[in-house]
Amino acid sequence: MLTFSMPIALTSDQVWIFVQCGDTVISCARLATYLEVPEVVAFPEEFTATNTIVPISKLTGEPMHSLRWATVADLADHPCRFPKADWTA
């Protein structure tokens, strides 16, 4: 079972969440949003370059052109897209 924190904005253009799997594993992930559809994706730093303009796969080096990093403005404009406190999947 995965549990997510509420989004945390480090800057106006960086939105992150904490992710817990079971009782012990805790990680963080940067949130991205699709350009065309109202969905949000969480990318851990282990697999994705999170210090770039768009998400880039660390495995292939390919940018994910259909996505862009979520911003504080996205949180305000589309709050239903983002996890709520103690959201469980």
N, CA, C and O atoms as a GROMACS GRO file, in nm:
protein
  356
    1MET      N    1   0.084  -0.117   0.000
    1MET     CA    2   0.000   0.000   0.000
    1MET      C    3   0.090   0.124   0.000
    1MET      O    4   0.186   0.131   0.077
    2LEU      N    5   0.059   0.220  -0.086
    2LEU     CA    6   0.131   0.347  -0.091
    2LEU      C    7   0.050   0.456  -0.024
    2LEU      O    8  -0.072   0.464  -0.042
    3THR      N    9   0.117   0.539   0.054
    3THR     CA   10   0.053   0.654   0.117
    3THR      C   11   0.131   0.777   0.074
    3THR      O   12   0.254   0.777   0.074
    4PHE      N   13   0.058   0.883   0.036
    4PHE     CA   14   0.119   1.006  -0.013
    4PHE      C   15   0.088   1.121   0.080
    4PHE      O   16  -0.020   1.127   0.140
    5SER      N   17   0.183   1.213   0.092
    5SER     CA   18   0.159   1.335   0.169
    5SER      C   19   0.086   1.436   0.080
    5SER      O   20   0.069   1.414  -0.040
    6MET      N   21   0.046   1.544   0.141
    6MET     CA   22  -0.003   1.656   0.062
    6MET      C   23   0.115   1.714  -0.016
    6MET      O   24   0.229   1.698   0.027
    7PRO      N   25   0.090   1.779  -0.128
    7PRO     CA   26   0.200   1.841  -0.203
    7PRO      C   27   0.272   1.946  -0.120
    7PRO      O   28   0.212   2.020  -0.042
    8ILE      N   29   0.403   1.951  -0.138
    8ILE     CA   30   0.488   2.046  -0.068
    8ILE      C   31   0.561   2.128  -0.174
    8ILE      O   32   0.630   2.072  -0.259
    9ALA      N   33   0.546   2.259  -0.170
    9ALA     CA   34   0.612   2.346  -0.267
    9ALA      C   35   0.743   2.396  -0.209
    9ALA      O   36   0.744   2.467  -0.108
   10LEU      N   37   0.854   2.360  -0.272
   10LEU     CA   38   0.984   2.410  -0.230
   10LEU      C   39   1.009   2.548  -0.288
   10LEU      O   40   1.069   2.634  -0.223
   11THR      N   41   0.964   2.569  -0.411
   11THR     CA   42   0.966   2.699  -0.477
   11THR      C   43   0.837   2.707  -0.557
   11THR      O   44   0.758   2.612  -0.557
   12SER      N   45   0.815   2.818  -0.624
   12SER     CA   46   0.690   2.832  -0.700
   12SER      C   47   0.683   2.736  -0.818
   12SER      O   48   0.574   2.712  -0.871
   13ASP      N   49   0.796   2.680  -0.862
   13ASP     CA   50   0.795   2.588  -0.975
   13ASP      C   51   0.842   2.447  -0.939
   13ASP      O   52   0.877   2.369  -1.028
   14GLN      N   53   0.843   2.413  -0.809
   14GLN     CA   54   0.878   2.277  -0.766
   14GLN      C   55   0.778   2.229  -0.662
   14GLN      O   56   0.767   2.284  -0.553
   15VAL      N   57   0.703   2.124  -0.699
   15VAL     CA   58   0.605   2.065  -0.608
   15VAL      C   59   0.644   1.919  -0.587
   15VAL      O   60   0.662   1.844  -0.683
   16TRP      N   61   0.655   1.879  -0.462
   16TRP     CA   62   0.699   1.744  -0.425
   16TRP      C   63   0.595   1.680  -0.333
   16TRP      O   64   0.509   1.748  -0.277
   17ILE      N   65   0.605   1.547  -0.318
   17ILE     CA   66   0.528   1.473  -0.219
   17ILE      C   67   0.620   1.373  -0.152
   17ILE      O   68   0.720   1.330  -0.209
   18PHE      N   69   0.585   1.334  -0.029
   18PHE     CA   70   0.648   1.221   0.036
   18PHE      C   71   0.565   1.098   0.006
   18PHE      O   72   0.442   1.104   0.004
   19VAL      N   73   0.632   0.986  -0.017
   19VAL     CA   74   0.566   0.860  -0.048
   19VAL      C   75   0.613   0.757   0.052
   19VAL      O   76   0.733   0.740   0.075
   20GLN      N   77   0.518   0.687   0.113
   20GLN     CA   78   0.551   0.581   0.207
   20GLN      C   79   0.492   0.451   0.156
   20GLN      O   80   0.376   0.445   0.115
   21CYS      N   81   0.574   0.346   0.157
   21CYS     CA   82   0.530   0.213   0.115
   21CYS      C   83   0.534   0.122   0.237
   21CYS      O   84   0.641   0.093   0.289
   22GLY      N   85   0.418   0.079   0.282
   22GLY     CA   86   0.413  -0.001   0.404
   22GLY      C   87   0.444   0.085   0.524
   22GLY      O   88   0.399   0.199   0.532
   23ASP      N   89   0.522   0.030   0.617
   23ASP     CA   90   0.550   0.101   0.741
   23ASP      C   91   0.686   0.169   0.746
   23ASP      O   92   0.708   0.256   0.830
   24THR      N   93   0.779   0.131   0.657
   24THR     CA   94   0.915   0.178   0.679
   24THR      C   95   0.978   0.257   0.565
   24THR      O   96   1.063   0.342   0.591
   25VAL      N   97   0.940   0.234   0.442
   25VAL     CA   98   1.007   0.298   0.330
   25VAL      C   99   0.945   0.435   0.302
   25VAL      O  100   0.826   0.446   0.275
   26ILE      N  101   1.027   0.539   0.310
   26ILE     CA  102   0.978   0.674   0.279
   26ILE      C  103   1.071   0.734   0.174
   26ILE      O  104   1.193   0.725   0.185
   27SER      N  105   1.012   0.793   0.073
   27SER     CA  106   1.086   0.857  -0.034
   27SER      C  107   1.014   0.987  -0.069
   27SER      O  108   0.907   1.016  -0.017
   28CYS      N  109   1.074   1.064  -0.158
   28CYS     CA  110   1.005   1.183  -0.207
   28CYS      C  111   1.004   1.178  -0.359
   28CYS      O  112   1.089   1.113  -0.421
   29ALA      N  113   0.908   1.247  -0.418
   29ALA     CA  114   0.894   1.249  -0.563
   29ALA      C  115   0.848   1.387  -0.607
   29ALA      O  116   0.770   1.452  -0.539
   30ARG      N  117   0.898   1.429  -0.722
   30ARG     CA  118   0.856   1.558  -0.778
   30ARG      C  119   0.735   1.534  -0.867
   30ARG      O  120   0.731   1.436  -0.942
   31LEU      N  121   0.638   1.623  -0.859
   31LEU     CA  122   0.514   1.607  -0.936
   31LEU      C  123   0.524   1.676  -1.072
   31LEU      O  124   0.575   1.788  -1.084
   32ALA      N  125   0.473   1.607  -1.172
   32ALA     CA  126   0.462   1.661  -1.307
   32ALA      C  127   0.318   1.651  -1.350
   32ALA      O  128   0.241   1.571  -1.295
   33THR      N  129   0.280   1.730  -1.448
   33THR     CA  130   0.145   1.727  -1.499
   33THR      C  131   0.150   1.712  -1.651
   33THR      O  132   0.243   1.760  -1.716
   34TYR      N  133   0.050   1.646  -1.706
   34TYR     CA  134   0.040   1.631  -1.851
   34TYR      C  135  -0.008   1.762  -1.911
   34TYR      O  136  -0.081   1.838  -1.848
   35LEU      N  137   0.034   1.789  -2.032
   35LEU     CA  138  -0.007   1.912  -2.099
   35LEU      C  139  -0.150   1.905  -2.149
   35LEU      O  140  -0.218   2.007  -2.154
   36GLU      N  141  -0.197   1.786  -2.187
   36GLU     CA  142  -0.327   1.773  -2.252
   36GLU      C  143  -0.438   1.714  -2.163
   36GLU      O  144  -0.556   1.740  -2.188
   37VAL      N  145  -0.404   1.638  -2.062
   37VAL     CA  146  -0.505   1.571  -1.980
   37VAL      C  147  -0.486   1.607  -1.832
   37VAL      O  148  -0.374   1.639  -1.791
   38PRO      N  149  -0.592   1.602  -1.754
   38PRO     CA  150  -0.582   1.644  -1.613
   38PRO      C  151  -0.530   1.534  -1.520
   38PRO      O  152  -0.602   1.486  -1.433
   39GLU      N  153  -0.407   1.495  -1.538
   39GLU     CA  154  -0.345   1.393  -1.454
   39GLU      C  155  -0.213   1.445  -1.398
   39GLU      O  156  -0.151   1.536  -1.454
   40VAL      N  157  -0.172   1.386  -1.287
   40VAL     CA  158  -0.045   1.421  -1.224
   40VAL      C  159   0.036   1.293  -1.209
   40VAL      O  160  -0.019   1.186  -1.180
   41VAL      N  161   0.168   1.304  -1.229
   41VAL     CA  162   0.259   1.191  -1.217
   41VAL      C  163   0.366   1.228  -1.116
   41VAL      O  164   0.412   1.342  -1.112
   42ALA      N  165   0.406   1.132  -1.032
   42ALA     CA  166   0.512   1.154  -0.935
   42ALA      C  167   0.638   1.081  -0.982
   42ALA      O  168   0.634   0.961  -1.010
   43PHE      N  169   0.749   1.154  -0.990
   43PHE     CA  170   0.876   1.097  -1.037
   43PHE      C  171   0.980   1.100  -0.926
   43PHE      O  172   1.013   1.207  -0.876
   44PRO      N  173   1.032   0.983  -0.885
   44PRO     CA  174   1.140   0.982  -0.787
   44PRO      C  175   1.272   1.022  -0.852
   44PRO      O  176   1.293   1.000  -0.972
   45GLU      N  177   1.360   1.081  -0.774
   45GLU     CA  178   1.489   1.127  -0.826
   45GLU      C  179   1.577   1.012  -0.875
   45GLU      O  180   1.666   1.035  -0.957
   46GLU      N  181   1.554   0.892  -0.827
   46GLU     CA  182   1.638   0.779  -0.868
   46GLU      C  183   1.624   0.748  -1.016
   46GLU      O  184   1.718   0.698  -1.078
   47PHE      N  185   1.509   0.779  -1.076
   47PHE     CA  186   1.481   0.741  -1.214
   47PHE      C  187   1.468   0.860  -1.308
   47PHE      O  188   1.474   0.842  -1.430
   48THR      N  189   1.450   0.978  -1.256
   48THR     CA  190   1.420   1.095  -1.338
   48THR      C  191   1.506   1.212  -1.296
   48THR      O  192   1.524   1.237  -1.177
   49ALA      N  193   1.560   1.285  -1.394
   49ALA     CA  194   1.632   1.409  -1.364
   49ALA      C  195   1.527   1.512  -1.321
   49ALA      O  196   1.446   1.556  -1.402
   50THR      N  197   1.530   1.550  -1.196
   50THR     CA  198   1.428   1.640  -1.141
   50THR      C  199   1.474   1.785  -1.137
   50THR      O  200   1.398   1.872  -1.096
   51ASN      N  201   1.597   1.812  -1.180
   51ASN     CA  202   1.650   1.949  -1.179
   51ASN      C  203   1.649   2.010  -1.320
   51ASN      O  204   1.727   2.100  -1.350
   52THR      N  205   1.561   1.960  -1.405
   52THR     CA  206   1.552   2.003  -1.544
   52THR      C  207   1.420   2.075  -1.568
   52THR      O  208   1.334   2.080  -1.480
   53ILE      N  209   1.403   2.131  -1.687
   53ILE     CA  210   1.280   2.203  -1.719
   53ILE      C  211   1.162   2.108  -1.732
   53ILE      O  212   1.052   2.139  -1.684
   54VAL      N  213   1.182   1.994  -1.796
   54VAL     CA  214   1.079   1.890  -1.807
   54VAL      C  215   1.140   1.761  -1.752
   54VAL      O  216   1.262   1.750  -1.745
   55PRO      N  217   1.058   1.664  -1.713
   55PRO     CA  218   1.113   1.536  -1.666
   55PRO      C  219   1.197   1.470  -1.776
   55PRO      O  220   1.156   1.464  -1.892
   56ILE      N  221   1.314   1.420  -1.737
   56ILE     CA  222   1.403   1.349  -1.830
   56ILE      C  223   1.438   1.215  -1.768
   56ILE      O  224   1.481   1.208  -1.652
   57SER      N  225   1.421   1.108  -1.845
   57SER     CA  226   1.453   0.974  -1.798
   57SER      C  227   1.604   0.960  -1.776
   57SER      O  228   1.682   0.992  -1.866
   58LYS      N  229   1.645   0.914  -1.658
   58LYS     CA  230   1.786   0.888  -1.634
   58LYS      C  231   1.832   0.761  -1.706
   58LYS      O  232   1.951   0.744  -1.730
   59LEU      N  233   1.738   0.672  -1.741
   59LEU     CA  234   1.774   0.549  -1.811
   59LEU      C  235   1.805   0.573  -1.958
   59LEU      O  236   1.900   0.516  -2.011
   60THR      N  237   1.726   0.657  -2.025
   60THR     CA  238   1.742   0.677  -2.168
   60THR      C  239   1.791   0.817  -2.205
   60THR      O  240   1.839   0.837  -2.317
   61GLY      N  241   1.781   0.912  -2.113
   61GLY     CA  242   1.817   1.049  -2.143
   61GLY      C  243   1.713   1.124  -2.223
   61GLY      O  244   1.735   1.238  -2.264
   62GLU      N  245   1.599   1.061  -2.247
   62GLU     CA  246   1.492   1.122  -2.327
   62GLU      C  247   1.404   1.213  -2.243
   62GLU      O  248   1.362   1.175  -2.134
   63PRO      N  249   1.376   1.334  -2.292
   63PRO     CA  250   1.279   1.419  -2.224
   63PRO      C  251   1.138   1.366  -2.244
   63PRO      O  252   1.107   1.307  -2.348
   64MET      N  253   1.054   1.387  -2.148
   64MET     CA  254   0.915   1.344  -2.155
   64MET      C  255   0.832   1.465  -2.198
   64MET      O  256   0.780   1.538  -2.115
   65HIS      N  257   0.822   1.484  -2.331
   65HIS     CA  258   0.767   1.606  -2.388
   65HIS      C  259   0.619   1.628  -2.356
   65HIS      O  260   0.572   1.741  -2.361
   66SER      N  261   0.546   1.524  -2.325
   66SER     CA  262   0.404   1.542  -2.296
   66SER      C  263   0.380   1.587  -2.151
   66SER      O  264   0.265   1.608  -2.110
   67LEU      N  265   0.488   1.601  -2.074
   67LEU     CA  266   0.478   1.641  -1.934
   67LEU      C  267   0.556   1.768  -1.908
   67LEU      O  268   0.650   1.802  -1.982
   68ARG      N  269   0.516   1.837  -1.803
   68ARG     CA  270   0.596   1.947  -1.749
   68ARG      C  271   0.586   1.940  -1.597
   68ARG      O  272   0.490   1.884  -1.543
   69TRP      N  273   0.684   1.996  -1.529
   69TRP     CA  274   0.681   1.993  -1.384
   69TRP      C  275   0.563   2.074  -1.332
   69TRP      O  276   0.532   2.182  -1.384
   70ALA      N  277   0.498   2.022  -1.229
   70ALA     CA  278   0.386   2.092  -1.167
   70ALA      C  279   0.437   2.214  -1.090
   70ALA      O  280   0.550   2.216  -1.041
   71THR      N  281   0.352   2.315  -1.083
   71THR     CA  282   0.388   2.441  -1.016
   71THR      C  283   0.285   2.474  -0.908
   71THR      O  284   0.180   2.409  -0.898
   72VAL      N  285   0.315   2.574  -0.829
   72VAL     CA  286   0.221   2.620  -0.728
   72VAL      C  287   0.094   2.671  -0.796
   72VAL      O  288  -0.015   2.653  -0.742
   73ALA      N  289   0.106   2.732  -0.912
   73ALA     CA  290  -0.012   2.778  -0.986
   73ALA      C  291  -0.102   2.660  -1.022
   73ALA      O  292  -0.224   2.673  -1.019
   74ASP      N  293  -0.044   2.545  -1.057
   74ASP     CA  294  -0.123   2.426  -1.086
   74ASP      C  295  -0.201   2.380  -0.963
   74ASP      O  296  -0.317   2.339  -0.974
   75LEU      N  297  -0.137   2.387  -0.847
   75LEU     CA  298  -0.206   2.350  -0.722
   75LEU      C  299  -0.327   2.438  -0.699
   75LEU      O  300  -0.434   2.390  -0.660
   76ALA      N  301  -0.311   2.566  -0.724
   76ALA     CA  302  -0.421   2.660  -0.702
   76ALA      C  303  -0.530   2.645  -0.808
   76ALA      O  304  -0.649   2.652  -0.776
   77ASP      N  305  -0.491   2.624  -0.933
   77ASP     CA  306  -0.587   2.617  -1.044
   77ASP      C  307  -0.660   2.484  -1.053
   77ASP      O  308  -0.775   2.480  -1.096
   78HIS      N  309  -0.594   2.374  -1.012
   78HIS     CA  310  -0.652   2.240  -1.028
   78HIS      C  311  -0.627   2.155  -0.903
   78HIS      O  312  -0.559   2.053  -0.913
   79PRO      N  313  -0.679   2.193  -0.787
   79PRO     CA  314  -0.648   2.119  -0.664
   79PRO      C  315  -0.696   1.974  -0.666
   79PRO      O  316  -0.638   1.891  -0.596
   80CYS      N  317  -0.798   1.942  -0.743
   80CYS     CA  318  -0.850   1.805  -0.745
   80CYS      C  319  -0.753   1.707  -0.811
   80CYS      O  320  -0.768   1.586  -0.794
   81ARG      N  321  -0.655   1.754  -0.886
   81ARG     CA  322  -0.556   1.666  -0.951
   81ARG      C  323  -0.452   1.612  -0.853
   81ARG      O  324  -0.387   1.511  -0.881
   82PHE      N  325  -0.436   1.678  -0.739
   82PHE     CA  326  -0.324   1.649  -0.651
   82PHE      C  327  -0.367   1.568  -0.529
   82PHE      O  328  -0.482   1.577  -0.487
   83PRO      N  329  -0.275   1.488  -0.472
   83PRO     CA  330  -0.308   1.408  -0.354
   83PRO      C  331  -0.349   1.496  -0.237
   83PRO      O  332  -0.300   1.608  -0.220
   84LYS      N  333  -0.438   1.442  -0.156
   84LYS     CA  334  -0.478   1.508  -0.032
   84LYS      C  335  -0.398   1.445   0.082
   84LYS      O  336  -0.325   1.348   0.060
   85ALA      N  337  -0.410   1.498   0.201
   85ALA     CA  338  -0.337   1.443   0.315
   85ALA      C  339  -0.370   1.298   0.336
   85ALA      O  340  -0.487   1.259   0.333
   86ASP      N  341  -0.268   1.217   0.356
   86ASP     CA  342  -0.284   1.073   0.384
   86ASP      C  343  -0.362   1.002   0.273
   86ASP      O  344  -0.443   0.913   0.302
   87TRP      N  345  -0.339   1.039   0.149
   87TRP     CA  346  -0.404   0.974   0.035
   87TRP      C  347  -0.340   0.839   0.014
   87TRP      O  348  -0.217   0.829   0.011
   88THR      N  349  -0.419   0.735   0.000
   88THR     CA  350  -0.369   0.598  -0.010
   88THR      C  351  -0.407   0.539  -0.144
   88THR      O  352  -0.519   0.556  -0.192
   89ALA      N  353  -0.310   0.467  -0.205
   89ALA     CA  354  -0.336   0.397  -0.331
   89ALA      C  355  -0.321   0.248  -0.311
   89ALA      O  356  -0.339   0.171  -0.405
   0.00000   0.00000   0.00000
